[in-house]
Amino acid sequence: MREMKDSGIAYIGDIPILWNVTRNKNVFFCSKDIVGSQSGKTQLLSLTTKGIKEKDINNAEGKLPESFDTYQVVKANDIVMCLFDLDMSAVFSGISPYNGMISPAYKVLTCKNGMLPKYADYWFQYIFDGRKYSHYSKNIRFTLNYEDFSDLPIIQPPIDIQYHIVSYLDEKCTKINSIIAKQQEIIEKIKAYKQSLITETVTEGLSLNVEMKDSGIEFIGKIPSTWKVCRLRNIGTPQNGISKGGEFFGYGYPFVSYGDVYRNYTLPIHVDGLIDATDKERKDYSVEKGDIFFTRTSETVEEVGFSSVCEKTMPNATFAGFVIRVRPFDNTLYTGYSKYYFRSSHHRAFLVKEMNLVTRASLGQDLLKSMPVLVPPMEEQKEIAQFLDRKCSAIDDAIEMKQKIIDKIIAYKKSLIYETVTGKREV
């Protein structure tokens, strides 16, 4: 066993005696090369959860600037780093396999002699996966300025050891990633089945031998003859959410966020968000049983129009400005049915077809009002809701089991990287 020494860093512990503890500024240059007039000839890059990816300027989804002249030059093997939103972001850093340009919001690091880019990439995977830098971040967006970052410690093994570490982790992580990908593929198939089941049920009902009629809507087709077709404007009134400055958040009354709506068919009984809202605001933007919420705006159309219903009134709660609330006029729609109907594929098809994507996808009230709604008889709505509750609960359990397997594999991968880049595992 190798002789070890104390690194002097609490979250690192002991390291091999021949390894160095240095500072980021000693092993990286922070490139600040601006692409300027060459932007039209330079490949656009994007920092994603799967690393640095090439992006097509002429067919790019999401918000893009009018000019790329202020974008930064990125060279192959540079490390692109995000030093904001350190408390929650899923994307922090990645090593670029390409030459190109990227947003000036990021930092572009070039390794000095003695630091192998791929080793540094694995090191930062450990650092950011463990949120090790969030302690040093500041302000509401948990930002770490570059001066503070440059003074933070990094472990620097001898260069030959770095090569061994990279070779070892490349081989191990490739196998691990393959296993994870196969499990995720199974999850996606289960999710697709769930989506198909929901869409089929809220479009055709539960009875196999029932008279059908043309819905008059191309992407829906035939529906049971006893069902009605209307527009959302006939169901309820839309209302955009509250919009206030950052200083009003983090204390006060319950606040339903964009994520609460996007992630859940039904709003959580207890939400994490808090806002300092006035009496009038809590009345105007209230959250009551039966309300239907839709995500209103996003970088891409794929994240707009996701729904969530409120099954229990939240006293004193308000909801986000990036969300639209539809408050039903009456009891035409059973809340349990709405929970599934507005998450169906034909609902998504309508939005994707009708929505105009300019620089940012946005769901307007007029478009929402025109959305077609299928209304079965009330007893049938309840039967559909009960059927889908049973079926989707079993499907969700299967997804959760697969996700637990993935989580365990990911935890092992993180532990493997940590042990290897800190020398606790000899390779």
N, C-alpha and C positions, 0 to 999 in steps of 0.2 A: 504494500500500500504506500502511496506517495505521501511525503511529508507535507503537512498543511500549515497554514498560518491564518491569523485573523485578518480579514479584509478591512475591518474597521467600518463596514457598511452593514447596518442591522438587517436589511432584507437580503443580504448575500451570505453572510456568515463566513466560514472558512473557505480558502481557495488554495490551490497548490503553491508551494513556497516559491517556485520560479516564475509565477505569474505576477503581473504588475497591476496596481490600481492607479489609474490616471484620470484625467478629466476629458470631457468630450472635446474641448477646444484643442487638446493636444493631438487628437487623432482624426479630426474632421476639419475641412474647409467648408464654410457656408457660402455656397455659390450665389451670387446676386446678378448673374448675367441676364439681361433683359433681351428678349428676342427682337423687339423693335420692328423695323420695316421688313424683316425676314419672316414675319408671322404667317404670311400667305403661303410660304414655301415649307413650313415646319409642321410636323405631325403633332396634332393635339393629343395630350395624354390625360388620363384621369386616375385618381387614387381611389381604389375600390376595396371592398372586403376581400377580394381575390387578388390583390396586388395592383401594380400599375398596368393599365390597359390602354390600348389605342382607341381613340374616339374620332368618329367621322364628323368633321365640322359641318359638312353639307347635309348630314342626316342625323344630327345629334339630338337626343331627347334632353329635356331639362333646360334650365336657364343658361344662356350664353351671353357674353358681353357684345357690344357693338363692334369693339376692336380687341384684337389679341396682342396689340403692340406692347402692353405692359406685362405680358406673360413671361415666365422664367424659362431659360434654356435648361434642359435636362439631358445629360449624357448617359449612355449605357453604363450600368453599375453605380450610378448615383442613387442616393437614398432620399426619397421624398417623405417629408414628415409633417404631420398635422399636430400643432402644439396648442390647439384650443378644444373645448368640449371634452377635456380629459376625464371628466367624471362619468360620461355616458357614451361617447362616440364608439362605434364599432370599427372605425377606420382611423389608424394613427400613422402608420409608416409602411413603406414598401420599397424594395430595390427595383430599379427600372431596368428591364431588358432592352429598352429602346432609347434612341435619340429622339428628342422632341421638345415640347413646351408644355408648361402646366401653370395653373393659377398662381398668382403672386401671394395668395393667402397661405401657401405652404412654404416650408423651408426645404432647400435642396442642399444636401450634404455630399461632399466628395471625400473619400477616404485618403488620408495621408499614408506615407510609407509605414509599414508595420501594422496596418489595420486592414484586414481582408473584408471587402464589402459584404460577402455572404455571411461571414461570421457576425459582422455588425448587424446585419438583418435579423439573424436569429437572436442576437442579444436584445434588440429592440422588441422583438416579438415577446420575449419574456417580460421586459420592462412594461410594455403597454398592456399586455394581457393581464398583468397583475396590478395595473393602475398605480405603478410605483411613483409616477410623476405627479399624480393628482394632489399629493400632499404639498407640492411646491407651487401649485397653480394659484392664480389670483382672479378676482372679479367674478361677475355673474356667469361668465362663459368658461370658467375654470381654464384660463389661459396661462401658459408658461412662456415668458418672453425669452428671446434667444440668449440674452446675456446670462440669465439664470441657468438655462439649459446647458450652456457651454461650460459652466462651472460644476456640473453634476458629474459624479464618478462613473467610470466604465472599467470593466475588467479587460485587460489586454494580455492574453496568453502569448507565448513565443509564436512567431509566424508559422512555423512548421506544425505546431499544435493546432493552430487555427485551421489549417488545411485538413488535418485529421478530423477535427470537429465538424467541419462543413461536409466532408465526405460521409461521415457517419450519420449525421442528421438528415442529409439529403436522402440517403437510402432508407432510413427508418421512417421519416416523415412521408416519403412517397408511398410506402406501403400503408401507413396509417391513413393518409388522405384517401387512398383507394377504398379502404374499408368504410370510411365515413361517407364517401360519395355513394357507395352501394346502398347504405342504410338510408341516406337522404333520398335516393331514387325511389326506394320503397315507400317512404313517407309521402313523396309527391304523387305516387300512384294512388295511395290511400286517400289523399286530399282530393285528387281528381275524381275518384269514385264518390266521395262525399258531396262534392259540388254537383256532380251529375245526378245524384239521388235527390238533392234539394230541388234542382231545376225541374226535373221530371215530375216531382210530387206537387210543386206549387203551380205547375202548368197543366198537368193532366189529372190530378187528384189521385185518390186511392182505389177507386172502383175500376175494374178492368172492363166491365160490360156496361158502359154508359154512353148515352147519345152525345155526340160531339158536334161542335159548330165552328165555323171559321172565326177566329178572334179579330180578323181584320188587320192584324199586325204581322208582318212578314216573318220576323225572327222568332215569333211565338208559335204561329200556326194554329192548329185546332185546339179547342178547350172544351170542357164539359158544357153542355147546353144550358145548364142552370146557373152558370157563372156569369157575372157581369164584367164589363170592361169599362174603366173610366180613366181619368187622368189624375195625377196627384193633387192638382188644384181642387178637385172635387172631394178630396180626403181631408186636407188640412191646410194650415197657413204656415209658410216658411218664414224663418227669422234667422238672420246672421248672428253670430255670437259676439261676445264682448271684446273690445280692443282697448288695452291699457298699456302703459309703459312698464318696463321691467321692475321699477321700484315698488310696484303694487303687488308683486308676486312673492310667494314664500311664506305668507302669513295671512290670517283672516279666515275666510269661509271656503267651503269645498269648491273646487274648480275642475270641471270636466275638460280634459285636454284632447288634442287631436289624436294622440296615441290611444287614449281610452276608447275612442270611437273606432279607430282603425283596427285595433287588435281584437275587439270583442263583439260578438253577436249581441250580447246584453251588457249594458253598462255595469261596472263593478259597483257593489253596494257602498264600498268605501273607496274613494279616489285619493291619490297621493297629493294632487295639486291643491294649492291654497291661493286665494286672492283677496285683497282688501277691496270689497265691493260695497257700494252704498245701498240703502234700502231700495231706491228706485231701480238700480242695476240688478239687484237680486230678484226684483219683481219682473223686470223686462226680459231677463235672460234666465228665467227659472228652469228647473229640470224636474218634470212631473211624470208620473206614471202614464204610460201610453205614448209619450213623446218618441219620435223617430229622428235620429241624428245622422247626418251625412258629412263625410270629410269633403271640404269645399275646395281646397287648393293644395297643390303640390308641385314638385318639379316635373312629374310625369303624369300622364292621364291614367296610368295603371293604378295609382294610389288615390285617385279622386272618386268620390261617390260611394265609398264603403260606408255601410250603415251599422247602427247599433241602436237598440231600443232600450227605453227605461222601463223596467218592470216594477220599480218601487220609487216613489217620490223622494228626492234628496232635499231636505229642508235647507234653505238659504244658499243652495248651490247655484253657480252660473256656468256657462260653457264658452269655449274658446272661439275667437274670431275666425279661425280657420275651419269652423264647423257651421253647418246649417241645421237648425231644429225645425222639424215639421210637427206642429201640434194638431192632432186630429180634431175635426169639428164635433164628431160624435163617436159612437161605438161601431162604425161600419167595419173597421178592421180589428180583429182580435190581435192583441199585442204579441202573443206567441206565434201567430201566423206571420205577422210583419217581420219578426225576427229572422225568419228564413226567406220570405218572399224577396226582400230587398237585398239579400245576399246571393240571389240566383244568377245564373249565367246570362239569362236574357236581359236582366237589369243591367249587367255590365256591358252587354252588347249594345244596348241603346245608348249608354253614355259614351262609349268609345266611338260609335258611329256619329253622334251628334255634336260632340264637343270639339271645339276649335282649339288647337294647341299652338300658342304663339311662343312667348318666352317662358310662360309658366301655365300649367294646366289649372283651370279654375271653373268650378261648377256654379253657374249663376242661378238665381231664383227662377227666372223664366224657363230655363231648360229643365229645372227640377219639377216645376209645375206641369210641364208637358209630358212627364214620364208616365207611360201606361201602367195601370195597376189592375190586376185580376182580382176580383172579389167573389169568392165562393160564398154560399150560404153560411151563416155564422156557425152552425153545428159542424159543418164540414171543415171550416177553418180550424176549429178546436181539435177535430180528429187529425187533421194534417199536422198541427203543432205537436200533439201528443205522439204521433207516429215518428216524426222527425226528431223529437227529443230522445226517444228510445234509441233509434238507429244512430243518430249522431253522437250520442253518449258512448255507445260501443265503439264507434269509429274513432272518436277522440281518445278513448282508452288505448286503442291499438297504436295510435300515433304517439301517445305519451310513452308507451313502453319502448317504442323504437327510439324516441328522442332521449330516453334515459340511457340507452345503449350508446348513442352518439355522445352524450355528455360525459360518460365514463371514459370513452376513447379519447375525447378532447382533453379531459383532465389528465389522462396518462401522457398525451403528447406534450402538454404544457410542462408537466413534471419532468419529462425526458429532456426537453430543451433547457429548462432551468438547471437540472443536475449536470448537463453537459457543458453549457456555456460558463458555468461557475466552477467547473473542475471536480465536482463531487462524484461524477461518473467518469471513469477513465476510459478513453477510447484509443 
